[in-house]
Amino acid sequence: MRKVIVGLSGGVDSSVSALRLRDAGFEVHCVFMKNWEEDDTENYCAAAEEVKIAEQVCQHLHLPFTKINFAAEYWDSVFENFLSEYAVGRTPNPDILCNKEIKFKAFLDYAALQGADYIATGHYARIRQTEKGYELLKGLDPSKDQSYFLYTLGQTALSKSLFPVGDLKKTQVRQIAQDAGLENSGKKDSTGICFIGERRFKTFLSQYLPAKPGKITTPEGQVLGEHQGLMFYTLGQRQGIGVGGKKGARELPWYVVQKKMDENILVVSQDRLHPLLLSPRLVCGQMHWVSGYVPDAPLEVMAKIRYRAEDEPCKLSFFSETSAQVEFKQAPWAAVPGQSIVFYDGEICLGGGIIEQVMTLDGVAI
């Protein structure tokens, strides 16, 4: 009997993953990964409640349950990068690095030591084995597909991983959980930072990085107010900027269109399609290809510049094995340095990289 260790979070997706694997005849063991301890409080850290739910699920399904702690690995491999990126004005995606370093590295190593054949998670993605190796595919539910967060996985991780809910829609997952009598069948999805949870972001980040207030201006230089620190804002942001105003008879929202790091100035505009927010070309680095080899260039593919963004047609030209230029047929909105750009060929996730520099419509390099 093949042994699989399921990363059980307390959510419905990983719970149904464990259930489906059990019913498919695997020897299933479940573990809860606790990876954050620095400021656990009743208000912000949901780990205690999540582990309680995970234990209840395992009891209900008659599956063995273990708690493991990767807090040191998370701090060294994920959180220090998270802080350093914000410190220089970029907007990182810790969930992607968390998958790379914790869920599909530290956890995978742990599972191997336990004699497991596979690990499994509740990600909405699929794995397909071909003659050339393993492919990472989008989840069948387009509204829940999480392949974007998994583009750093390589052939070894894919060969040892299972995504049991990747071929289901979220509604089906909840129905399976309800039919099985799982109490978390209606539990809402988590939206917080990977393993850290949901908390007031500005308050949280201020514990680790000093905030430096500065001016908020329009692109023309008109001063509108004061920002609390450039690290708290990202391109395209419209909530929590702290300025208001009217244009004509109707009040329009303000959008962050630029962060001038050298001058500590936050630039905002009421024009959602301001040229500073449209990027026909960008440079990305830290490239990773799921197949393990760099494709031939130039390469015509589809690209996603953030998790909820639409796939955009583009052309890749490589500078090296780890960096490339991306030219879009139609300039996407608010490409953000520090975020990941992920490339697709239909349903196949090819790989991706980190956005290093963005060239806007008016020629400004951000």
C-alpha positions in Angstrom: 0.0 0.0 0.0 1.4 3.4 -1.0 1.9 5.8 1.9 1.0 9.5 1.6 1.3 12.3 4.1 -1.3 15.0 3.7 -0.6 18.6 4.8 -3.8 19.2 6.8 -4.5 22.9 7.4 -7.9 22.7 9.0 -9.6 23.9 5.7 -12.0 21.9 3.7 -9.7 21.5 0.7 -7.0 19.5 2.5 -9.6 17.6 4.5 -11.3 16.4 1.3 -7.9 15.6 -0.1 -7.2 13.3 2.9 -10.7 11.7 2.5 -10.3 11.0 -1.2 -6.9 9.5 -0.8 -8.1 7.3 2.0 -11.0 6.1 -0.1 -8.6 5.5 -3.0 -6.7 3.0 -1.0 -3.7 4.9 0.2 -2.2 4.6 3.6 -2.9 8.2 4.7 -1.2 10.1 7.5 -2.0 13.7 8.2 0.3 16.5 9.6 -0.4 20.0 10.6 2.4 22.4 9.9 2.9 25.2 12.3 5.4 27.7 10.9 4.9 31.0 12.7 5.4 31.8 16.4 6.8 35.3 16.6 3.7 37.1 17.7 1.0 34.5 18.1 -2.0 36.1 19.8 -5.7 35.2 20.2 -6.5 38.1 17.9 -4.3 37.2 14.9 -3.0 33.6 15.1 -5.5 31.1 14.1 -3.2 28.1 14.5 -4.8 26.9 17.7 -8.2 26.8 16.2 -7.0 25.4 12.9 -5.1 22.5 14.6 -8.2 21.7 16.6 -10.2 21.4 13.4 -7.5 19.3 11.7 -7.5 16.9 14.7 -11.3 16.6 14.6 -11.2 15.8 10.9 -8.6 13.1 11.5 -10.7 11.6 14.3 -13.8 11.6 12.1 -11.9 10.0 9.2 -9.9 7.6 11.5 -6.6 8.8 10.3 -3.3 9.3 12.2 -2.5 12.9 13.0 0.8 14.7 13.8 1.9 18.3 14.4 5.2 19.5 13.1 7.0 22.8 13.3 8.9 24.5 10.6 9.0 28.0 12.2 12.8 28.3 11.9 12.8 27.3 8.2 9.9 29.7 7.5 11.7 32.6 9.0 15.0 31.9 7.3 13.7 30.9 3.9 10.5 32.9 3.5 10.0 35.7 6.0 13.4 37.3 5.8 13.0 37.6 2.0 9.5 39.0 2.6 10.9 41.8 4.8 13.9 42.6 2.5 11.6 43.0 -0.5 9.2 45.4 1.3 12.2 47.3 2.6 13.2 48.3 -0.9 9.7 49.1 -2.1 8.8 45.9 -3.8 5.7 43.8 -3.3 6.6 40.1 -2.7 4.4 37.1 -2.8 5.3 35.0 0.3 2.8 32.3 -0.6 4.9 31.3 -3.7 8.1 31.2 -1.7 6.4 29.3 1.1 5.3 26.6 -1.4 8.8 26.4 -2.7 10.7 26.3 0.6 8.3 24.8 3.1 5.4 22.8 1.6 7.4 21.2 -1.3 10.9 21.2 0.3 10.9 21.0 4.1 7.7 19.1 4.2 8.7 16.8 1.3 12.0 16.1 3.1 10.1 15.3 6.3 7.8 12.9 4.4 10.7 11.1 2.8 12.2 10.5 6.3 8.8 9.0 7.4 8.9 6.5 4.5 6.1 8.2 2.5 5.8 7.7 -1.2 4.0 11.0 -1.7 2.9 14.2 0.0 -0.5 15.7 -0.7 -2.0 19.2 -0.4 -5.4 20.8 -1.0 -4.2 22.9 -3.9 -6.4 23.4 -7.0 -3.9 22.2 -9.6 -3.2 19.0 -11.4 -0.1 16.9 -12.3 0.2 14.9 -15.6 2.9 12.4 -16.3 4.1 12.3 -19.9 7.0 10.6 -21.7 9.1 13.7 -21.2 8.3 14.0 -17.5 5.7 15.7 -15.3 3.5 18.7 -16.2 1.8 21.1 -13.9 -1.7 21.9 -15.0 -4.3 24.4 -14.0 -7.0 23.2 -11.7 -10.3 22.4 -13.4 -12.1 25.1 -11.4 -11.0 28.3 -13.1 -12.1 30.4 -10.2 -9.9 28.5 -7.8 -6.9 27.4 -9.9 -3.7 27.8 -7.9 -1.1 26.8 -10.4 0.2 30.4 -10.2 1.4 29.7 -6.7 3.1 26.5 -7.7 5.3 27.5 -10.7 8.5 27.0 -8.7 7.9 23.2 -8.4 10.3 21.0 -10.4 10.3 17.5 -11.6 11.2 15.9 -8.3 8.5 17.7 -6.3 5.9 17.0 -8.9 6.8 13.3 -9.0 6.3 13.0 -5.2 3.1 15.2 -4.9 -0.6 14.7 -5.2 -3.4 17.3 -5.6 -6.5 15.3 -4.9 -9.0 18.2 -5.4 -7.4 19.6 -8.5 -10.0 17.9 -10.8 -13.0 19.3 -8.7 -14.9 22.5 -8.4 -15.0 24.2 -5.0 -18.8 23.4 -4.8 -18.1 19.7 -5.3 -15.4 19.8 -2.6 -17.8 21.3 -0.1 -20.5 18.8 -1.1 -18.1 15.9 -0.6 -17.1 17.3 2.8 -20.8 17.7 3.8 -21.7 14.2 2.6 -18.9 12.8 4.7 -20.0 14.7 7.8 -17.0 17.0 8.1 -17.7 20.0 10.3 -15.5 22.3 8.2 -17.5 21.7 5.0 -18.7 25.3 5.1 -15.6 26.9 6.5 -14.6 30.0 4.6 -11.3 30.1 2.6 -8.2 31.6 4.3 -7.0 35.0 2.8 -4.1 35.8 5.1 -0.4 35.6 4.5 0.8 32.0 4.2 1.0 30.5 7.7 0.9 33.9 9.4 -2.9 34.4 9.0 -5.2 37.3 8.7 -4.1 40.5 10.6 -3.8 44.2 10.2 -1.1 44.4 7.6 0.3 47.9 8.4 0.5 47.0 12.1 2.1 43.7 11.4 4.7 45.1 9.0 5.6 48.0 11.3 6.8 45.5 13.9 9.7 44.6 11.6 10.4 47.6 9.4 10.6 51.3 10.3 8.0 53.4 8.5 9.1 56.6 6.9 6.2 59.0 6.1 6.4 61.3 3.1 4.4 63.3 0.5 1.5 62.0 -1.6 1.4 63.9 -4.9 -0.2 63.7 -8.3 1.9 62.9 -11.4 2.1 66.7 -12.0 3.6 67.2 -8.5 0.5 68.6 -6.6 0.8 67.7 -3.0 -2.3 65.9 -1.7 -1.3 64.7 1.7 1.1 62.4 3.5 1.7 58.7 3.2 2.6 56.5 6.2 5.6 54.7 4.5 6.0 53.5 0.9 6.2 49.9 2.0 2.5 50.0 2.9 1.4 50.7 -0.7 1.5 48.8 -4.0 0.9 49.9 -7.6 -2.8 49.9 -8.5 -3.9 50.1 -4.9 -7.0 52.2 -4.3 -8.0 51.4 -0.7 -6.4 52.9 2.3 -4.4 55.6 0.5 -5.7 58.4 2.7 -6.7 61.0 0.1 -10.0 61.9 -1.3 -11.3 64.3 -3.9 -13.6 65.1 -6.6 -13.2 65.3 -10.4 -16.1 67.1 -12.0 -19.4 66.3 -10.4 -18.5 62.8 -9.2 -16.0 61.6 -6.7 -13.5 59.2 -8.2 -11.1 56.9 -6.4 -7.3 57.5 -6.3 -4.9 54.9 -7.5 -1.2 54.4 -6.6 0.6 54.8 -9.9 4.2 55.2 -8.8 6.5 54.9 -5.8 9.5 57.3 -6.0 11.8 55.5 -3.5 14.7 58.0 -3.8 12.4 60.9 -3.0 10.1 59.0 -0.7 7.0 60.2 -2.7 3.8 58.3 -3.3 2.3 59.3 -6.7 -1.5 58.8 -7.1 -4.0 59.5 -9.9 -7.7 59.4 -10.4 -7.1 57.9 -13.8 -7.3 54.2 -13.5 -5.7 53.8 -16.9 -2.9 56.3 -16.3 0.1 55.5 -18.5 2.1 54.8 -15.4 -0.2 51.8 -14.7 0.1 50.3 -18.2 3.2 48.2 -18.9 3.8 46.9 -22.4 7.2 45.5 -21.4 8.9 44.2 -18.3 12.0 42.3 -17.2 11.8 39.3 -14.9 14.5 37.4 -13.1 14.9 34.3 -10.9 13.3 32.3 -13.7 12.1 28.7 -13.1 10.8 26.2 -15.6 8.7 23.3 -14.4 10.2 21.0 -17.1 13.7 21.7 -15.8 15.1 23.1 -19.0 15.0 26.5 -20.6 12.7 26.6 -23.7 13.9 28.0 -27.0 13.5 31.8 -27.5 11.7 33.8 -28.6 8.7 32.2 -27.0 5.0 33.0 -27.6 3.0 32.2 -24.5 0.3 33.5 -22.2 1.3 35.2 -19.0 -0.4 36.0 -15.7 1.1 39.0 -13.8 -0.8 38.3 -10.6 -3.0 35.6 -9.2 -6.4 37.0 -10.2 -5.2 38.6 -13.5 -6.3 37.4 -16.9 -3.8 35.5 -19.0 -2.2 37.9 -21.5 -0.5 37.0 -24.7 3.2 37.9 -24.8 6.6 37.1 -26.2 9.7 36.1 -24.2 13.2 37.0 -25.1 15.9 35.6 -22.9 18.9 37.5 -21.5 20.1 34.4 -19.7 18.8 31.2 -18.2 17.4 33.1 -15.2 16.2 36.4 -16.8 14.1 37.5 -19.7 12.2 40.4 -21.3 8.5 40.1 -21.7 6.6 42.0 -24.4 2.8 42.1 -24.2 0.5 42.5 -27.2 -1.7 44.6 -25.0 -0.2 46.4 -22.0 -1.5 44.8 -18.7 -2.6 46.9 -15.8 -0.5 47.4 -12.8 2.4 45.0 -13.2 4.2 45.2 -9.8 7.9 44.6 -9.2 8.4 41.8 -6.7 5.4 39.9 -7.8 5.6 36.8 -9.9 4.8 36.5 -13.6 3.8 33.0 -14.6 3.7 31.6 -18.1 1.2 29.2 -19.6 0.7 27.1 -22.8 -3.0 26.5 -22.6 -3.7 24.6 -19.4 0.1 23.8 -18.9 2.0 25.9 -16.4 5.4 26.3 -17.9 7.1 28.3 -15.1 7.7 31.9 -14.2 9.9 34.5 -12.6 10.0 37.6 -10.4 9.1 40.9 -12.0 12.2 43.0 -11.6 11.5 46.1 -13.7 8.5 47.5 -15.5 8.5 49.8 -18.5 5.4 51.9 -18.5 3.5 53.4 -21.6 5.1 56.8 -21.1 8.6 55.3 -20.9 9.1 55.4 -17.1 11.0 52.5 -15.7 9.6 51.3 -12.4 
